[in-house]
């Protein structure tokens, strides 16, 4: 099934194909759509803002 979804996604020019499950799985992602670094950077920035000591 994964190979078929990959072929279908590429043929249709899709960036993502999402699964309709409670987990919200990504069934297909086009090459070059790696989002991990951006997501982690955003989470780290949010954490830093929430846990920084107030300026005196």
C-alpha positions, 0 to 999 in steps of 0.5 A: 500500500505504501508504494502505491500511495507514493506512486499516486502522490507523485503522479498527482503532484500532491505534497501530502496524503493524510490518513483519516484516523484519530492519529492523523498519520501522514501516509505520503509526503513529497521529497523535500518536505521535512518539517522536523527542524522547523517544528523543533525550533518553534517548540524550543522557542516557545519553551524558552519564552515560557521558562525565561526568567524576567528581566530585572 
